Amino acid sequence: MSPVRLPEFFLFNESTRRVYRALITPVIRLLVRLNIHPNHITTAGLLLSMVAGVILSTGNIYLGGWMIACAGTCDIIDGQLARETGRNSAFGAFYDSCIDRFSEGFILMGLAWYFAGGPALFWSPNVGHPESHSPITVLMIFLALNGAFATSYILARAEAAGVSCKVGRMQRPERFIFLLVATVIGSIPGIGLLLLKIALALFAVLNNLTAVHRMVHAGRLLRQVADREQEQPRS
């Protein structure tokens, strides 16, 4: 079995990456033996993201963070499982990319519902606190969602035009890690809610800066391609 491939930004140093590999490698081996299809793991990640969104909508930030961690783990396992079982496919990559967008949306919608003061879908002692009602935070969440979707859309359009555009700090794995860290600090008693609001505002800024960065980068590459085509002598 090949080593589990983890992005450099997924964990913070080599020692924690080793611990994480040790934790998920037996899971991947078990999934290989059980002949589980990678797309099933991708779907499980979507379901966990939906659960995370519902939990976050009640204000249970700590438990919601755990669900985000589980969903993010599925996002790593499915790719590794596809490589181990030889089930890499264009459809699998397409399906994974589409599901990623839905997963992010459900998580952020749950947070938006909570900060908008929406009633819980089931009882929770965290709902109804006056400090949780924050229209500005809801706006930041929508801006963050807009930036995340724009980042992915610009990548797709650039690649369709024939240029690579995988630049910017807040790509898909970074966004999941940021949300995970935000929910961890958001569960700190006393100041957690304020820190979560600040983190979500920063999340919105970084997501949109990444989208702008990609747009500028792709535009520069496309102009270079156009200039080279104009310089080629006509037959």
NORRA-V938725 format. One record per residue. RES is the residue in one small letter. SS is DSSP state (@ for helix, = for strand, . for the rest). PHI is phi in whole degrees, 0 to 359 (* if undefined). Layout:
RES;SS;PHI + RES;SS;PHI
This chain:
m;.;* + s;.;288 + p;.;301 + v;.;294 + r;.;271 + l;.;240 + p;.;301 + e;.;300 + f;.;270 + f;.;290 + l;.;236 + f;.;270 + n;.;205 + e;@;295 + s;@;295 + t;@;289 + r;@;295 + r;@;297 + v;@;298 + y;@;295 + r;@;301 + a;@;297 + l;@;284 + i;@;265 + t;@;300 + p;@;299 + v;@;295 + i;@;296 + r;@;299 + l;@;296 + l;@;296 + v;@;296 + r;@;296 + l;.;278 + n;.;59 + i;.;282 + h;.;283 + p;@;304 + n;@;295 + h;@;292 + i;@;291 + t;@;301 + t;@;295 + a;@;299 + g;@;298 + l;@;297 + l;@;297 + l;@;295 + s;@;293 + m;@;296 + v;@;298 + a;@;300 + g;@;299 + v;@;296 + i;@;295 + l;@;296 + s;@;296 + t;.;272 + g;.;91 + n;.;276 + i;@;293 + y;@;296 + l;@;293 + g;@;299 + g;@;297 + w;@;297 + m;@;294 + i;@;297 + a;@;299 + c;@;294 + a;@;296 + g;@;295 + t;@;296 + c;@;299 + d;@;293 + i;@;273 + i;@;295 + d;@;298 + g;@;293 + q;@;295 + l;@;295 + a;@;297 + r;@;292 + e;@;291 + t;@;261 + g;.;69 + r;.;255 + n;.;296 + s;.;207 + a;@;297 + f;@;294 + g;@;300 + a;@;295 + f;@;297 + y;@;298 + d;@;298 + s;@;296 + c;@;295 + i;@;296 + d;@;303 + r;@;295 + f;@;297 + s;@;299 + e;@;299 + g;@;298 + f;@;296 + i;@;296 + l;@;289 + m;@;295 + g;@;298 + l;@;295 + a;@;297 + w;@;298 + y;@;295 + f;@;285 + a;.;278 + g;.;84 + g;.;292 + p;.;292 + a;.;290 + l;.;289 + f;.;214 + w;.;297 + s;.;208 + p;.;290 + n;.;272 + v;.;276 + g;.;96 + h;.;289 + p;@;302 + e;@;290 + s;@;279 + h;.;281 + s;.;210 + p;@;302 + i;@;296 + t;@;295 + v;@;300 + l;@;299 + m;@;298 + i;@;295 + f;@;293 + l;@;294 + a;@;296 + l;@;295 + n;@;299 + g;@;295 + a;@;295 + f;@;292 + a;@;296 + t;@;301 + s;@;290 + y;@;294 + i;@;297 + l;@;300 + a;@;297 + r;@;293 + a;@;294 + e;@;294 + a;@;295 + a;.;275 + g;.;97 + v;.;234 + s;.;272 + c;.;218 + k;.;271 + v;.;239 + g;.;103 + r;.;284 + m;.;261 + q;.;274 + r;@;307 + p;@;296 + e;@;297 + r;@;295 + f;@;295 + i;@;297 + f;@;298 + l;@;296 + l;@;296 + v;@;296 + a;@;298 + t;@;287 + v;@;295 + i;@;289 + g;@;290 + s;.;267 + i;.;291 + p;.;300 + g;.;90 + i;.;256 + g;@;301 + l;@;296 + l;@;296 + l;@;297 + l;@;295 + k;@;298 + i;@;296 + a;@;298 + l;@;291 + a;@;295 + l;@;295 + f;@;300 + a;@;297 + v;@;296 + l;@;294 + n;@;298 + n;@;286 + l;@;296 + t;@;296 + a;@;299 + v;@;296 + h;@;303 + r;@;295 + m;@;296 + v;@;294 + h;@;298 + a;@;296 + g;@;299 + r;@;295 + l;@;295 + l;@;293 + r;@;293 + q;@;296 + v;@;298 + a;@;297 + d;@;294 + r;@;294 + e;@;294 + q;@;289 + e;@;282 + q;.;293 + p;.;293 + r;.;278 + s;.;282
